[in-house]
Amino acid sequence: MHAQTASNVSERLKEDPFRDQLKQFEKCRFDAKKSEAFFKEIGPKEIQVWEKAVENGYPIAQYFYAQCLHNGYGVAKDQDAAMNWFRKSAEGGLPIAMSCIGAHFEFDSKEKNLIQAIKWYQKAAALDDSDGMYLLGRNSLSDKRNKDDLDLALSWLKKSADFGNPAAMYQLGVYSESLNNIEGFKVAAEWYRKASEQNVAVAMNRLSQLYMVGRGFVADEKKAFQWMLKAAEAGDPDSMLEVAKFLKLGYGVEKNLRESQKWILSATKKFEEGAKRKEIYSVRKLASMYWQGLGVTKNKSEAVNLLRAAAKLGDQRSKDLLLEMVLNEELVSRDGILISSKTSGDLSQIRVIDSPLLNGLEIRQKLPPAFELRCDYLAEESPPSK
């Protein structure tokens, strides 16, 4: 692909007959529900038009058709074909397609390649794509080595936020909060508010937490509950569980055990939906629900099965937790796990000899603090917290 600038790409795309559809999509691209609705509403009418247009080299049609193939909008899912059309769209100069290819290398590939992902993000960011800027900034922020790296990462995130990207706003809030000082908390709250205005549930959740503990301003139980409720209503299952705890304890709201249970059931349903889509976090969280009997009938065997499923999907935290359960002899009698004897209490010296539970999954030798399977969303002794 020849060197391109934002201006000459913009000029070329003006000739694309699907540019008005792209402008329409740009208005909703940052909202997952709205962008999905865009394809479900317009896709059935346009899918055949896009399918014919892709062969004529129109980058926008290629991008839309790739999205349909990637998500199964009006056509059967086909990830290989989707990547082919994303690439052709990117070669035609569409920055948003470049960001999609980068995201593929970072998140979707069986063989992830972060170096390739960043190269595509850099191309997209250079052409003023806000997703490219955000993803480049986020990766640079997590890989910062010195002040110059940090400044560059923050500059990309701020530029993306200026383009209206709520994910960048949220990331800037997380960074500001991590400074762990009053000014940082205040700046974080402003970024979280901006992201919340675009219906970002996790931003509402974080804002609730700031009010919970009084970071940057006086603690306010009612405002903490109000923001957590907004996050739950926006569909965040973790926030639903927190709302359940607020209601059970009467924290910032009148106690209501019936409503508390409703929110637990809503969260469970969300995790079940995510687990069906093989989302690792949802699978692991659903395991937690079954272990405790929270929103479902208590079933430790099902909890273990879910953890095994998450481990097979590559989730290291589930692998570590399964091993910890073996070491604590919680699964020995049922699964016939054989382990070597403990030596001086050093977990790194314990080796799994034969484990049908782990099915030969690779385990890190030095175990980090285990994921809290027995979470305490409904613990009586403490206020809601993450």
Phi, psi and omega in degrees: 000130180292156177302136184230155174238161181300325184288315183286331174294317180299319180296317182293321182288343177298335181275353181284125183293351181255015184296327180293324176294323178295319178298321178296318180291323181302331181290339183236004188296336182274354179249112186303318181293318181289322180291323176295319178297324178303311183289324181288331180276313186270333184305308182304329181280328190253347188306318180290326177294314179298319183299324178282323185289331183300326181289342179269004173083023178274112186301322183291317177298321179297320179295312181298318181294322177298319178297320178297317179292322182293321185256352181077032178277102176078354177218165177291142178298137178207095186294323180295316179294322179300314180297323178301315182282330172299317180296316180296322178296318179295319177297333177278358173100010182275111185300321183297329177291325178297319178296323179296320178294318177300316179296325177300313181292330181278321190244320193264339186289146173293325174247095183292147181217092184294328179297315177295320180302313183294324177300317179290322177298320180296319178297315181293318181296322179296338179257020174067031173276124186294327177292319177299317178298314181297310184293325176293315180295318181296316178293321179293325180293320181285344183245022184296137180245335180206180184298323180297318178298318180296314180298320179294317179299314181293326180294321178294318180295318180293322179294319177296318178297323178296333176277002176093013182280111183292334178296322178292321177300314180297316181296322176295325176295316180298316179298312182299320179296326182292344177293339172059042173221166186302315181298318179298319179296320180294317179295319179301316181300322179293318178294319179297321178297316180298317178292325180295328179297340177254025171067034177272106188298320182295331177292319176298319179299313181294323178295320176301318181295324177297318178291328181301314186255358177074046178265114180093344177198174183295137178302140183216104183299319183295315179294325177300315179294317182300317180289323179293323178296319177299319179296319179295317180293336177279357173105008181277114185295326177298320178293327176299318178293323178293319177299321177301321180290318176307311184292324180291322184269348185070036182268104180078004182200158178292140180302139179203094185293326180295314178295324178302314181294324178299318181291325176298315180296322178295319179296317179302316179300318179298315179295324178297318179297317179294322180296322178297330178274005180063036174280119189303315183299317180295321178299314181294319179294322178295325175301318178299319181295317179292323180297321182270340189075037183259104181085352177218167175291131183303127183206094184293329178297318178294323177300316179295318178300320179293320178296322177297319179297317179295321179297319179294335177279358176102011183280109183295325181295323177291321177300313181297321181292319177300317180295320179299320180295324176296313182295329178276004177062029177280343184237000187301308187293325184281320186255358179064039180287133176251124179231155177286165182289152179288142178236117178051028175070010182271107183299333182290344180269354181273132184236135175281119182277312183212112187227096174296337179295315185273347176052040176075012180294141180289133181240136175294142182288318180265118186273131173282173175305130186291150173300135184282093178295321181271068183292158188240048179304328185250022179294139184282333193276353184224152176287168181301140177201165178268000000 
